[in-house]
Amino acid sequence: MELSDKSARQLYAEIKANPTRKRFGFGKVPALINIDLQKAYTCVGEFATAYETDPKQLDYVNQLAEVFRTKGFPVIWTYVAYMDSGEDCGIWGTRSNTPDSLQNIKVGSRRSEFDDRLHIDRKRDIIINKRMASAFFETNLGSIFTFHGVDTCVVTGGSTSGCVRATALDSLQRSFRTIVPEECVADKHESPHFANLYDMAIKYADVISVKETLEAVAKLPEKVKA
C-alpha cells in the first residue's frame, strides 16, 4: 500500500468537497458544548499550552451560545482544573510535571479561568469541571442531556485532536447526532488540527461551517420547558 504524501489540510479539503457519507444532521434539541476555552489554552504569549486560533473563534462561539439560549437549548462550558496535589489527575498527570503541565492547572488559578472574551451566562449556562479528555467521562453531562431531551451535540473549543475529538467520539457512541463547526475548534499545530477534522468528518461528526450551524439552529422550534 502506498502512503499518501498529501497534507492533512489537503485531505480535509478533499473530503469537504466530496463527502463520502451522508450527514447526521440536526435533530430537535441540540446542546452546545464549549470545550476548555480557558486561559491556559487561549492566552497565547502568556502560557506555553495556548494555541493560535482563528481570530474570530471566540466571537463565533459567543454567537452560537446566544442563539442556543434564544431557543432554550442547553449551553455548556467545560474547563480542566485539578486539586493542589494533582491526585485527581490520575495516571494522565504522571507523564510530566513541568509548570505548564496538565496536572498543574489548579482549581482557582488563572490558567483555569475562562477567557475574558467569552459571554457566559452564569445564571443559566451549565459549567462542568472535567478532568479527562471527553466531556462525558465521569461528569453529569449524560443526565443533563436526558433531562433536556437532547438528541444533537454541537462541539466547539480545543484542542481539535484532544478533548474536542474525544467528546465528539463519545457523543456519537452515545447515539447523539454530532456537529463540529470548523471555525470554532483549534489546536496547537496545523497538522493535527486538519488531520482530526478529516477523521471526524469521515467517521464521527458533521464538520460544517459555523454559518451553517447558526442557520440550522435558528430554524429549529424553541424548546418546550420541562
Backbone torsions as a table, in degrees:
resi	resn	phi	psi	omega
1	MET	NA	130.5	176.8
2	GLU	-85.6	131.9	176.0
3	LEU	-83.9	134.7	-179.7
4	SER	-71.7	142.4	175.9
5	ASP	-99.9	14.3	177.8
6	LYS	-69.5	148.0	177.0
7	SER	-75.1	160.5	177.2
8	ALA	-60.2	-37.4	178.4
9	ARG	-61.9	-41.7	178.8
10	GLN	-64.1	-45.2	-179.8
11	LEU	-60.3	-43.2	179.6
12	TYR	-65.4	-41.2	178.4
13	ALA	-60.8	-38.0	-179.4
14	GLU	-69.0	-41.3	-178.9
15	ILE	-70.6	-29.9	174.7
16	LYS	-66.3	-42.5	-177.2
17	ALA	-73.3	-31.6	-177.2
18	ASN	-135.4	77.2	-178.4
19	PRO	-58.9	145.5	-179.3
20	THR	-101.0	-1.8	177.8
21	ARG	-147.9	160.8	177.0
22	LYS	-77.5	159.3	-178.6
23	ARG	-76.8	155.4	170.7
24	PHE	-72.4	-39.2	-178.1
25	GLY	75.2	-179.5	179.3
26	PHE	-94.6	145.1	171.8
27	GLY	-91.3	-139.3	-177.4
28	LYS	-100.0	-31.5	-175.7
29	VAL	-131.9	96.1	175.9
30	PRO	-86.5	153.6	170.4
31	ALA	-120.4	145.0	178.1
32	LEU	-102.6	122.2	177.8
33	ILE	-115.4	114.2	-180.0
34	ASN	-101.4	111.7	-169.2
35	ILE	-91.4	114.8	164.9
36	ASP	52.1	46.2	175.9
37	LEU	-85.2	62.0	-175.6
38	GLN	-112.2	164.3	-170.4
39	LYS	-60.2	-29.3	178.2
40	ALA	-57.6	-27.3	-175.1
41	TYR	-114.4	-9.3	-176.6
42	THR	-114.1	-16.7	-177.4
43	CYS	-92.7	81.0	179.5
44	VAL	-66.5	135.0	-178.4
45	GLY	96.4	-23.4	178.0
46	GLU	-99.4	-41.0	-178.3
47	PHE	-124.3	135.1	-178.9
48	ALA	-65.0	-21.8	-178.8
49	THR	-79.3	-13.6	-176.7
50	ALA	-74.0	153.7	-179.2
51	TYR	-129.9	151.0	176.4
52	GLU	-66.1	139.9	180.0
53	THR	-130.7	171.0	168.7
54	ASP	-56.1	127.9	-178.5
55	PRO	-53.5	-24.6	-177.7
56	LYS	-99.1	5.3	-174.8
57	GLN	-53.7	-51.4	-176.5
58	LEU	-69.1	-32.5	174.1
59	ASP	-62.0	-43.6	179.0
60	TYR	-63.2	-41.7	178.7
61	VAL	-62.2	-42.2	177.7
62	ASN	-61.8	-39.7	177.7
63	GLN	-63.0	-43.7	178.0
64	LEU	-62.1	-45.8	-179.1
65	ALA	-58.7	-39.7	-178.3
66	GLU	-66.4	-44.8	-179.1
67	VAL	-69.3	-33.8	176.3
68	PHE	-64.0	-44.1	178.8
69	ARG	-63.1	-41.4	-179.8
70	THR	-57.6	-35.9	-178.5
71	LYS	-87.2	-6.1	-179.5
72	GLY	83.1	18.1	-179.4
73	PHE	-92.2	150.3	-177.6
74	PRO	-64.5	138.9	172.9
75	VAL	-119.3	122.0	-173.5
76	ILE	-123.8	135.5	177.4
77	TRP	-120.7	127.4	175.1
78	THR	-109.9	154.2	172.4
79	TYR	-145.3	157.4	178.0
80	VAL	-105.3	130.7	174.4
81	ALA	-163.3	145.8	-175.3
82	TYR	-127.5	161.5	176.7
83	MET	-65.1	163.3	-173.3
84	ASP	-56.6	-36.7	-178.4
85	SER	-74.5	-20.8	-176.0
86	GLY	76.4	6.4	-176.9
87	GLU	-63.8	-27.4	-178.4
88	ASP	-83.7	4.8	175.7
89	CYS	-86.8	-17.0	177.6
90	GLY	67.0	-159.3	-176.9
91	ILE	-61.5	-27.9	178.4
92	TRP	-55.9	-36.8	-176.3
93	GLY	-78.4	-2.3	-178.5
94	THR	-89.8	-5.4	-175.5
95	ARG	-70.6	-33.3	178.4
96	SER	-155.1	162.1	179.2
97	ASN	-141.3	42.1	176.8
98	THR	-81.7	164.6	179.8
99	PRO	-56.4	-28.5	-177.8
100	ASP	-98.2	7.5	-177.5
101	SER	-73.4	162.3	-172.4
102	LEU	-56.4	-46.8	-174.9
103	GLN	-69.4	-8.6	177.4
104	ASN	-97.4	13.6	165.0
105	ILE	-86.0	101.3	-173.3
106	LYS	-93.1	148.5	175.2
107	VAL	-57.2	128.9	178.7
108	GLY	86.8	-2.0	-179.6
109	SER	-83.5	165.7	177.6
110	ARG	-63.2	-37.2	-179.7
111	ARG	-62.5	-27.0	-178.5
112	SER	-85.4	-12.0	-175.2
113	GLU	-73.5	145.2	173.1
114	PHE	-65.9	150.0	177.0
115	ASP	-59.3	137.0	-176.1
116	ASP	-64.6	-18.9	-178.8
117	ARG	-78.9	-10.8	-178.3
118	LEU	-77.2	143.7	176.2
119	HIS	-102.0	91.2	-177.9
120	ILE	-103.1	126.2	176.1
121	ASP	-90.4	97.1	-172.4
122	ARG	-74.4	-6.6	174.6
123	LYS	-91.8	-14.8	-172.7
124	ARG	-128.6	-41.0	-178.3
125	ASP	-69.7	158.1	-179.0
126	ILE	-102.2	129.3	-179.3
127	ILE	-116.0	129.1	-176.3
128	ILE	-125.6	126.5	171.0
129	ASN	-87.7	104.6	178.7
130	LYS	-99.5	156.3	-176.4
131	ARG	-120.3	-11.2	177.0
132	MET	-123.2	-175.4	-171.5
133	ALA	-65.1	-50.2	-176.1
134	SER	-79.2	138.7	176.0
135	ALA	-67.7	-16.0	-179.7
136	PHE	-87.3	-20.2	-171.2
137	PHE	-72.1	111.8	176.3
138	GLU	54.1	37.4	171.1
139	THR	-120.3	176.3	178.7
140	ASN	-92.7	18.5	-177.2
141	LEU	-60.2	-40.5	179.8
142	GLY	-59.3	-44.6	-179.6
143	SER	-69.4	-32.4	175.2
144	ILE	-62.2	-44.7	179.2
145	PHE	-63.2	-41.2	179.1
146	THR	-62.4	-45.4	-179.2
147	PHE	-60.1	-41.1	-176.9
148	HIS	-88.5	-4.4	-179.5
149	GLY	68.6	32.5	-177.3
150	VAL	-67.6	136.5	174.5
151	ASP	-125.6	-4.6	-176.5
152	THR	-137.7	135.8	-177.3
153	CYS	-120.5	118.3	177.5
154	VAL	-103.7	122.0	-171.7
155	VAL	-112.9	126.7	173.6
156	THR	-125.3	174.7	171.5
157	GLY	111.5	-144.5	-178.1
158	GLY	-156.8	165.7	-6.4
159	SER	-89.6	157.6	-178.3
160	THR	-56.3	-43.3	-175.7
161	SER	-83.7	-9.7	-176.5
162	GLY	-113.1	-98.2	-171.9
163	CYS	-70.9	-30.8	176.0
164	VAL	-66.3	-50.0	179.7
165	ARG	-60.8	-44.8	-179.2
166	ALA	-60.9	-41.0	179.4
167	THR	-69.1	-41.5	178.4
168	ALA	-62.7	-42.2	179.2
169	LEU	-64.2	-46.0	178.3
170	ASP	-63.9	-35.2	177.6
171	SER	-61.0	-49.4	179.1
172	LEU	-62.0	-41.9	-178.5
173	GLN	-65.6	-18.0	175.4
174	ARG	-98.4	12.1	175.7
175	SER	67.5	31.8	170.4
176	PHE	-94.3	138.7	169.5
177	ARG	-61.9	131.6	-170.2
178	THR	-121.8	126.8	-175.0
179	ILE	-124.1	133.3	175.2
180	VAL	-123.9	106.6	175.2
181	PRO	-72.0	117.0	-167.0
182	GLU	-62.1	-32.9	-179.6
183	GLU	-76.1	-8.2	-173.7
184	CYS	-102.5	7.1	176.9
185	VAL	-125.3	155.4	-175.6
186	ALA	-153.2	164.6	-177.8
187	ASP	-146.6	170.9	-178.2
188	LYS	-67.8	-35.5	-177.7
189	HIS	-134.6	156.2	-176.8
190	GLU	-64.6	-43.6	-174.5
191	SER	-59.7	-53.0	178.0
192	PRO	-64.6	-31.5	178.5
193	HIS	-60.1	-55.9	-176.7
194	PHE	-73.4	-32.0	177.6
195	ALA	-62.5	-38.9	-178.4
196	ASN	-81.2	-30.3	170.6
197	LEU	-60.6	-43.8	178.4
198	TYR	-60.1	-49.2	-176.0
199	ASP	-65.3	-41.9	177.9
200	MET	-65.2	-37.9	-177.6
201	ALA	-65.2	-34.2	-178.0
202	ILE	-89.8	-11.2	-174.8
203	LYS	-127.3	-52.4	-159.7
204	TYR	-112.8	-19.6	-170.4
205	ALA	-153.0	160.9	166.4
206	ASP	-86.6	110.6	176.5
207	VAL	-95.4	107.6	-172.6
208	ILE	-132.0	174.0	-179.6
209	SER	-75.0	156.7	176.7
210	VAL	-66.0	-32.6	177.8
211	LYS	-59.8	-47.1	179.6
212	GLU	-65.7	-36.1	177.9
213	THR	-64.0	-47.5	179.3
214	LEU	-60.0	-43.4	-179.6
215	GLU	-64.9	-40.8	-179.2
216	ALA	-65.6	-43.5	-180.0
217	VAL	-67.5	-39.2	-179.3
218	ALA	-62.0	-27.5	-178.6
219	LYS	-82.7	-13.7	-177.3
220	LEU	-76.2	146.2	174.6
221	PRO	-63.7	151.8	177.5
222	GLU	-63.7	147.7	179.8
223	LYS	-74.1	134.4	175.3
224	VAL	-77.9	129.5	-178.2
225	LYS	-64.8	140.9	179.9
226	ALA	-71.2	NA	NA
